């Protein structure tokens, strides 16, 4: 039973703390270590506190062992369910009155909370994190674009209407992310087109964004060719970006576009309507489309194969280290932990 297991863990924890405190006091008395008067007092207080808790836990354990554990477990589950329901029932009020966040952070969190379906329950900290991340998605979306964002979102949701599979509620979290990505790319494309027109004095020279190929997403992290194809496609678009701000914007858009496309790809046929609606909308508003022509697909496949042939996959950079700085830190911490365990 979980209640008994939890109590037994608490008992073992209290016993280990008491044993460690006694060992420290003995080592101090023998001169093996030197504790300050404050440290000695704190160690003695720890023994007193944990002895009290140990007796309390043991008494409760003995009492529980004589009771009907099935009824007790069911009662605890009911209490936990009530606490959980109340937590989410009053979540919006709790977020509104939090004192550790700014007014902007609170409003952003409330917006996200309003967007999330009731079936999906996220803790306060997750709501604030999603709200913070969504800020990264907005880039330079100003208030005068709110109507356009609302229009895109409304049209996107209308494409999904009647085609949503109820087993995939988590996809609804993309309802606010996808329209933002579409609007971001629309703004960036317009900006690129204007800058290129000024630079070349010939607006017709810009033929639009290169088409992407679905197999890059399908085989991503499974095939280095997919990665190289995607990398080549990304480099072409970055070459169209004249300013640093444009390149920075596309880097963020690209990361979030890839994230969404990969999520939808993993869901397979359950997400086909979402994926299709996303592709339809991003083509309509940002002129980004995937390649359907089989001959063009083969051409890109050949280009990717040529790129991978030219790459030296058996070589590493001059700064390559098998043991990374963090890995070294982690190894040192593990050694330190093992040394402490031996001493104890």
N, C-alpha and C positions, 0 to 999 in steps of 0.2 A: 504494500500500500504506500502511496506517495507520502502521506502524512508521516508514517513511521520512518520512511527513508529520509525525509527532510529532517526529522528530529535526530535520527542517528548521525546524520552529517553534521548537524549543529553540535552534538555531543563530542564527536571526534575533533571538530575544529576547536572547541573550547579546551579540550584535553591537550591538544598539540600546543596551543597558545600558553597554557599553564606550564607545560613541560619546558617550552622554550624560555619562558621567563625565569623559571627555577634554574635552568642551566646557565643563563646569563648572570644571575646573582652568585652562583657557585664559582663561576669563572672570575667574577670580580673579586670575590673573597680570597681566591687562590692567587690572585695577581696575574692571571693569564690575560685578562682584559682589564681596562680601567674605565669604569663608568663614573660619570659625574654624579653629584648628589641629586640633581634633577632627574637623571636617567634612572638611578636606583629607585627614587620615589615613584617614578612613572611605571617601572617594572613591577614594583610591589602592588601598585594600584591595579595594574593589569591582572595580576594573580587574583586579587580580591574580586575584581569585576567578573572575570571569567569563571571563578569558583562559584559565584552566585548564579551565573547563567547555567553552568554545568548542572548544579543541583536542581535548578528550575526545569531544565530540559529532561533530566532523568525522572523527576517526579511526574512530569506530563506524560512521558513515555510509558511509565508503569501504569498510570491511570488509563491511558488509551488502550493498552493491551488487554484490559478487562472489559472494554466496551464493545458495542457492535460496530465494527469498523466499516461495514458496508453502508450503514445508515450515516455514519459520520462522514465518510468520503462523499456520499451523495449530497449531504448538507454543505460541505465545503465547496463542492462544484457549483451548487446553486448560489452560494454567496459570491463565488468568483464570477459567475455569469451576471449577477446583479451589478457587481462592481464594474464589470466591463461595459454593460449596457449603459450605465449611468455615465461612465467616462466619455462615451461617444455621444450620448444624449446631450450633455452639457459642454461639448467640445468647443462650439463656436463662442459661447459665453466665456469659457476659460481663456481662449485665445484673445478675445477682445480685451480682457482685463489683465493680461500678462504684463509684468513690469520690466521684464528683461529684454524687450524688443522695442524698436522704434515704431512710430505710428505707421510708417510706410511698410515696414515688415509685417505688421499685424494686418493691414489692409490687403497686402499681397497674399498672405496666408488664408485670409477669409475668402478671397477670390478663388483660390485653388480648392478650398474646402467646398465651395459652392459648385465647382465644376466636377468634383469626384462623385461617382454614383454612390448611392446609399449602401449598396452591397459591398463596397470596398471600404475597409476600415483602416485608417492609418493613424499612428500616434502623432501627437502634437509636433514632436521634433521632426518627424518625416514630412509633415505638412509644411513646416517652415523651410526645410531643406529643398523641397520641390519648388516652393515659391522663389527661393533664392536662385535655384538653377534656371527657372523659367525666365528670370531677369537676364541671364546670359543669352537667352534665345532672342530677346527683343531687339538687341543692338540699338539701332537708331529709329525705332518706331515711335513717332510723336503722336500727340493727341489728335492732330488733324488727319491721322491715318486710321483712327479707331473705327470709323464708318467702313473703310475698305476692309479692315480685318474682320469686322462683324459680317460683312457681305460674303467674304471668302468662307468664313466658318459656317455661316448659314447654308451656303451652297454645298459645302463639303458634307454637312450632316444630312442634307436632303438627298444626296447621292447614296448615302448609307441606309436611308430609311427603308425598312422592310427587308433589308438584306443582312441584318446583324444577327450573328449567332449568340444566343444568350449564354453559352458556355464560356465565352471569352470576354467577361466583364472588364478585365484589366486593359483591354484594347481601348476602352472608353477614355482612359487616361491620355490617349493620344489626340483626343478631340480638340484640346486647346493647343497642343504642341504642333501638330501638322499645319493648321492655318497660319501659325506664326512663321514657320519655316518657308511656306509658300510666299507670304508677304515679304519676308526678308530677301528672298532670292529675286522677287519682282523688283524691289527697290534697288538692289545691287545691279541687276541687269540694266535697268533704266539709267543708273549712274554710269556704268561702263559704256553704254551706248552713247551717252552725251559726251563723255570724255574722249572717246575714240573719234567721234564726229568733229570735235574741236581740234584734235591732234591731226587728223587726216583731211579735214575739210570735205570729207566724202562719206556721208552716213551709210551709203550702200555697201561699203567695204566690209562692214561687220555683218556676218551671215548668221549670227546667233550662237548659242551655246552648243558644244558638240554633244551628240547623243550618247547616252550611257547604255551599257549592255547588261541585261539581267543576270547573266551567268557570273558576272563579277560578284554580285551579292550572294548568289546561290552557293558559290564555291569559296567565298571569303573565309580565310583562316584554314582552309583545307588545301588550297592550291596556290603556289607562289605566282602562277600565271594570272590568276584572278587579281591578286594584290598588285602585280605589275601593271595590269590593264587599267585598274582603278587609279593607280599612281600616275600613269601617263595621261589619263583623262583629266585628273585634277590639275596636273601641271599645265595642260593646254588652257584651262580656264584661268588659272593664276596668271598666265602670261598675258591675258586680256586685261588684267587688273593693273591700272596705271599707278594708283596711289597706294601707300602703305595701309591706309584705312580700308581700302577695297580688299586688299589681300587678307588683312586681319578678319574682315567680315566674312569673306568666303571660307576661311579656315574654320570659323565657328559654324557657319551654315553647313559646310561639308560634314563635319563631325556629327551634327544632329541629324542630317539627312541620312547618313550611313547608319546611325543608331536606329532610327525609325524603320528604314528599309530592312535592316537585319532582324529586328523584332518581328516584323510582319512576315519575313521569309521563314523564320523559325516556326511560326504558327501554321505555315503551310496553307492548305485549302480553307482552313477556318478564317484566314485573314485575306483571302483573295479579293473580297469586295472592298475591304479597307485599302488594300494595296492599289486596286484599280482606281478607286476614288482619288487616292493620293496622286497617282500618275496623271489622271485626267485633269485634276485641278492645277498641278504644278506645270503642266504643259499649257493650259489655257492662260494662266496668269504670269508664268515665268519662262515660257517657251522651252522648257526642259522636257525632252522626251526620250524614250528608249528606242534602240535600233531594232527594226523588224526585218529589214532586208537581209536575207540569208547570205548573199554574196559579200555584203559589207561586214557582216559578223565574221565571216571567214577571213576577210582582209585584216580585220583587227586582231583576230586570233594569230595570224601569221606575223603581224607586227609585234605582238606580245612575245611570241616564241623567239623572234629575232632579238628583242630586248633582253630576254632571259639568257640567251646564248652569249650575249656580250657581257653580261654581269658575271663577276667572279665570286660565285657563291661559296667557293672553298677558301676564300681569303677573309681576313678580319682586319679591322682598323688597327692602326699603330697603337692606339690607346686601349685596345681590348684587354680586359682583365677578367679571367674566369671568376675570381672572387671580387665581387663588387664592394664598394665601401660599406653599403648597408649590410651586405651579407657578412662582412668581417665583423661589423658591430654586433650582428645577431649571434655569430659564433662565439664571440667574447662573452656575451650575456649568458649563453647556454653553459659555457665553461664555468662562469662565475656561479650560476645556479647549482651546477653539479658539485662544485667545491663546497658551497654552503650546506647542501644536503649531506655530504660526507661528514662535515664538522658536527652536524646535528645527530 
